[in-house]
Amino acid sequence: MGFVERWLWVTKDVICWEKLYDTQKDDEFELCANQPFKQGDKIIVYRSGNHRDLPYIFEVKKDSESTYGKFKTILSDKVKIIKPITLADLKKNPNIKKWKTKFSKDFHNIPFTQWNIIIELISNNNPDLFKKHKPKCCSGPDSNGFPVNYKEALDELLEKIRRLKNKDFFNEETTKQLIILPLLQKMGWNTFDICEVHPEHGVHHRSTRVDYILKDHESKQICLEAKSVSETDFDFHEKQLLRYCAFKHSDMGILTNGLIWRFYRIHYHSKDLGAIKKTDTAEIDLINDENQEIIDSFIKFLWKGKISENKRPNIKIPSIDEIMDVIKSMNPKDRNKFNEEAMKQGIIIPLLNNFGWNTYDPSQILFEKSLKIPYRKKHQKVDYILGDGSNKIVLEVKGLASDISDQNVIVNDEGHLLNYIKAGKYDFGILTNGIIWEFYLFKNGRYWGNYEINIKDENLNDDDFTYLLSKRNVSDGKHLKYLEKLV
């Protein structure tokens, strides 16, 4: 099922009104519209003319079918509103008036805020119309509870976070990699498993993504939205997070800048309709609160308060062989699963750690460093700058859907990377989508050549790949001479 949209269907057709009236809850109602709808979309009927009220709610049973310029749509699961709200009721609310002052004959997409208001008005008029909802708590990634032997490592991480230098200047990506993901890991969530902690998860349109979806062992989902450490106006971003939660029908959301964590438990007027009634919130401050208070809150919201006395092994970074097996098994069906952020989190970061890089050490890795490109008169970013000395690697990562062997993709992504390398006076760059790895060499500020490695190539020379990415070789500058021979 796709992401749910909410619609207001304004109709003046008296015959249509009669058919809608005669339709029972389990009946199907067929209509032809000028636009398509998706399975699961919600449609509220507005009768104009003398009625000017909202008497019914329907759900779209399946995706619309195109036929002769129209879209055949099947509605089902009729909800009859016993005491319909009227146009006059709607116009009393200023947020509704901002959205619409007139309801012309057509289908109108209802924004999130206005949808909540409409459902609240319906619920107030009809207290028993919707099934009562009680938020379900997150039960953690396994049924045993938070492993008590993780507490010591979590204590140490909290102290380490407090000692981090320049953390107030961390951008969002640095905040994620050096604070948020390590905390989730120490709380027992395997951040290398992108099914358990899925980054950049689509919640509505393709362009609407929540930073992380955490899925517990009962498949309940938490929406986690991350901000940079310097972003402290949580009230401004709260609406965005709650909208994501409603689209995903999630009972819980988290908003964090790494240092402050705000937890939301969400009560719905009707969870099926994704209309929020109220939220319960709690907040912890990693700098000012006591460690025990912080840990207790994490256990409460991420493990339903359950603690296991049984020791659990620490979550291990996947080995090179395990990562390579995942890469070699990738196919076009995985392109949505392995988006750019998932590729970084599940493949690139563990791979770099295997090659000797400490990706939790800001002296060894910079995230999304901005650099001014003089001849373009603008700033550009790349995903990673690796290296703690004069020898560095510029690394740009793409999702599996990006075919970097395609000429059009090369023109855009390769050009971006090469411009950055030249402007920053670097010698070595990498562009990868996980499967294809392009290594670029510069000498004296000029492009020298490139070498391609395909992980799926049956004749792959593992030694080339290992030598070029090894931290020890990069620190000694040996990777440059090695690439020069390959080029």
N, C-alpha and C positions, 0 to 999 in steps of 0.2 A: 504494500500500500504506500502511495506517495504521501507527501506532506499535506495536511488538511488545510483547506481554505474555508472561510465562512462567507456566506452570501445572503443578501436580501433580495428576494424575488418579488418585484412589484408587478401586480397584475390587475387589470380592469375587467378581465373576461368573466362575465357572470356564469357562463357554461363551465368554465374552468373551475370557478368557485364551487359549483355544485358537485363536480367530479372529485374535487379535493375533499369536500365534506363527506361524500360517500365512501372514500377510501378508508379502509380499516388499517390498524397498526401493522398487520402482517401482509397487507396487499402491496402490489407494486404500482407505481404511477409513472406513466411514460410521457415525456415532453420533448419537444424539439426546440432547441435554443440556438442563438447566433454564436455561441461560444462553447468550448468544451469544459467539462468538469471532471474531477478525478474521484476515484473510489474513496469514500470516507468523507468527502466534502459535506459540510453542513449547510442547509438552506432553510432560512426562515421566510415564510410566506407573508407578504404584506398586501392586504386587500385595500385598494384605493377606492375612490368613489364615495358612497355613503358610509361605508364601514370604517375605513381608515384605521385598521387594527392589524395585529399580528396573531393569527389564530393557530398556526401549525409550524412545526419544525420537522424537516425530513433529512435523511442521509442519502447521499449518492451511493447506489449499490455497486456500480462498477464504472470504469472509465467510459466517458462518452464515445459514441461511434459516429464518425463522419458519414453523412449521407446527403447527397445533393445540396451541398453548401450549408447544410444545417448539422447540428450535433444531437443525435438521439441519446437521451439521458434517462436512466431508470432511477426513480426515487423510491425509498422504502423506509421502514422503521418510523412511521408517522408518530409524532408526539402532538396530541391535541391539547392546546392551551385553554383550559376551562374558562379562565377569566383573562381574556386577551388584553394586552396593553395597547394603548391607542397612540395616534400621532401626537395628540396633545400631551400624553405622558412623556413621550420621547423628547419633545421640544422644550420641556421644562429643564432638561439637563444641558448645561452649556457645552459639554464635550460632544454631545450629539449634534448640537447646532453648528459647531465648528466643522463637523464632518459633512452634514447634509441639512439644507433648509427645505428642500423639496425632494420628493421621491418620485422620479419619473419612471414610466413603464420600462423596465429592463431588469438586469441582474447587476447588483452593486456589491463589490467586494467590501466586507466589513473589517475595518482595522481592529487590532487587538484590544485597545482601550474601549472602543465603542461596543465591541462584542461583549466584553465583560459587563458593561453598563446595561445593555439590552437584556442579557440573561439574568442579571440581578433584579431588574424591574419585573421580569416574568416570574422569577422565583418569589419575590415579595408578594406578588398578587396571587401566587399559587404555591404555598409553602410545601405541599406534599407532591408536587409534580415531579421533582427530580429525586433520585435515590441519594440518601445521605452519604457523604464521603468522609472517611477518616484517613489521614495521610499514613502511609506505610513507611516504616523506618528502613534505612539501609542496613543490611545484615552482614556486610563485609564480603570479601572475595571468597571466603570458604565458611563452612557451617560451624567450625570449632570456636571462632571468636578471635579477638586480638591476642596474638601469642605474647605471653608475659616476658619472654626472653628478648623481645624487641625493644623493651622499654629503655634499657641502658643505651642502646645505639640511638634511640630517638632523643634521649636527654643530651647526648653528645652532639647530635646534629643541631639541636636548638641553640646550644652554646656556640657552635661553629657559625651559625647564621648570624648571631649577634655580633660576632667578631669580623664578619665580612667587611672588607674595606670598600668605600664608595658605593655601598648598596643603594643609597638614596638616588644614585644616578643610573641604576640599572634600567635598561629598556625592557620591554615586555618579554622578549625572547630570553634574555639573560635571567630575568625573574623566574620564568618557567623552568629553565634548565638548572639553575643553581639553588633554587629554593623550593618551588612548588613540587616538581617531580621527585627530588630527593626526599621531601617530607612524605609524599604519598608512598614512596618505596619503603621508608622506615615504618610506615603505618601498616605495612603488609600487602600493599597493592603492587602487583608486578607491572611496572610501567613499560617494560620491554614487550609485554603482551598487549598488542594494540586492540585485541578484542575485549580485554579487561579495562584498559585505560585508552580509549580511542580519541586521538586528537583531531581537531578541525572537523567535527562531525556535523553533517548537514542536518538542519532542523526545519528548513522551509524551502526557499528557493535555493538554487545552486550557490548564490552569493551569500546566503545566510548560514553561518556556521557557528556552533558553540565551541569554545576552546577544547573542552574535554567532555566525553561521556564516560562515567564510571559505571560499570555493570557489576552488580553483586552476584553471589552464587545463586540467587533466586531470580536472576535476570531483571531485577528492578534497576532503574537507571537514575543516575544523578547527573544533572547538568552543572558543570564547573566552568565559570567564566573567569579568566585571568587578566590582570592588569599589571602595569609596571609598578614598582615600589613607590614611585613618586605620585601615583594616582590615588588620592585619598577621598575623592568625592563619590562615595559608594551610592548615595541616593540617586545620582545622575544615571548610573549604570544599572540600577536595580530593575527598572522597567524592561531593559533589554534582556536580562537574565530570566525574569519571570515570563516574558514572552516565549523564550526558548523552552522553558519548562512546560508551558501550556501546549506548545506545538508537539512536544514529545510525551505529553501526558505524564510528566514526571512529578512525583510527590515531594521531591527535594532538590534544592539548588544550593550552590556555593559560589560566593563572590569573594575573590581574594586578590590582594596585591603582593602576596607572599608573606608579608608581615602581619597583616590584619586578615582574619578569616571570618566572613559572615555566613552563617548557615540559615537556610530557609526551609521551613516545613510548610507545605502549600495545601490549603483547604480549597476545594472546588465546589461551586454551586452544583456542577455536574462535570465529573471528570471526562466523560465521553465527549462532552461539548468543549472541553478545554477552557472553561470559564472560571476564573479564580475568584473565590469569595473573600479570603483573607490569608495572611501569612503569619507564622510564628517565627521570630528571628532570635538568634543568639550570636555573640561575637567574641572572638578571642584576639589578643594582641601578643604576638610572639616576643616583642621587646619588653613590655611592661608587666605581663602576667606571669605568675609562677609556673614553673614547668609542670607540676602536677595538675594544676588547673587546665593547662593547655592540653596535656595528654588525656585527661578525663573527658574533655570536650570532643577531642578527635575520636575517642573510643565510643562516646555516646552517639555521635552523628555518622560515623563511618563503619561502626561495628554493632550498632543497636545496643551499645553498652555491655556487650558480652566479652568476657576475658577468658582465655584458655591458659591453664597452667602447664599444658603440654608444650614442650619445646618444639619450635618449628625451624627448619634450616633457613638461613638467610637467603634472600632472593639473589640468584647468581646471574651475572652477565652471560648471555648466550655465548657459546664458544664460536670460533671462526667456522668450524665445520657445520654447526647448527645454523649459523647465519647463511652460509653458502647454500645449504640445502633449501632454506626458505626462498632464497633468490632464484635458484634453479627451478623451483616448483611454481614460480609466478607465471600467470597467464593473463590474457586480456580481461578475463572476468574479475581479476583482482584490482583493476584500475581504480575503483571507488574505495576499496579497502585501503590500498596503499597510496593515499594522497601524499602530497609533499611532506606534511608534518608527520604522518605515520611512517613515511620512509626514513625521516630523520630519527624518529624516536625508536622504531623497531629494528632498523637496519644500520644506519650510519653511525649513531652514537655508540652502540655496543661494538661495532666493528672497529671504531677508532680506539676504544678502550682495549680491545684485544691487541692492537698494534702499539700499545705502550702509552697512549695519550690519556691523561686524566681529564676527562671532560667536565669534572666538577671543580677544576682548578682554573680560576680566571686568568692566571698568569700564562696558561698554556693554550687557552682557547677564548676567542672573542666571538660574540653572537651578533649578527646583523650590524656590523660596524658600518657606519655611514662615511662616505668619502666623496669629496667634490670632484666631479669630472670637468676639468677646465674648459675643454672645447665643446662640451655640451651645456655648460653653464647651469648644472644642476647636480644634486647629490644622488648617489646610488648606494645600495646596500648589497652585500653578499651574505650567505648564510653563516659561514665560519671563516675565521682567520686562525690557523693553527701555527704554533711555534712560540717559544719563549726566548728566542735569541734573534740573530740576524737572518737566519734561514726560516722562511715561513711558507705556508701553503694557503692559497685562497681556494675555498671549496664552495661550490654552488650545487644545491641539491634540487632535483625535480621529482615530481610524483611519477608513478608508473605509467600514467596516461600520457606523459610527455615523451614522445619518441624522439630522442635527441639524435637519432641517425637520420631523421627527416630534415631535408634541406631548409624548409621554412622555420622549423624549430631552431636549427643551428644558427640561422641568421639572427634571430632574436636573443636566444639564451647565450649562445657562444659570444655574440657581439657584446652583450652586457658584461660577461665575465672578462673578456679580453680588454675592454675599455677600463674596467676596474683595476686589472693587473697593471696595465700601462700607467694609469694615473697614480697608483700607489707605489710604483717602481718595485713591484714584486717580480720574482723569477719563475714561479711555479704555480699553476692553477689546475683545478679539477672540476669537471662538469659531469654529473652522473644522475641517472634515474634509477640507480640500484643495480640494474643489469648491465647497461653500457657505461663505461668509465672512460672519459676523454681526459688525457693528461697533456697540459700545455707548458711549453718551455719558452722563456724569454731570456735573452742575453743582451746586456747593456741597453735595456729599455726597449728592445725590438723583439717582435715575435719571431721565434726560431723554428717552431714546428710542434706537432702533436702526435700522440700515440694512443691508440684505442685498445681497450681490453673489454671483451664481452664475457661476462661470467658464465654464460650458457655455452660458450664455445667448447666443444669437446677437446680441442687442442690447447686449452687454456694453460698458460705457464703460471702456476701459483707463485713462483719465485719473483716474477716481475711485479705482480700485484703487491706482495708482501714487502718487497724492497722499497717500492716507491711510497708506501704509506707508513713505514716503520718510523716511529718517533726518533729512535736512535740515529737512523740514517739521515733523517731530515735535520736533526741537530748538528750532525757532522758535515752536512752539505753533500753527502754521498748520493742523495736522490737526484741531484742535478746532473752529475756526471753519468749516472746510470740512464736517466731519461735521454740525455744527449746521444748516447749510443743507440738507443731504441729508435729515436727520431731519424 
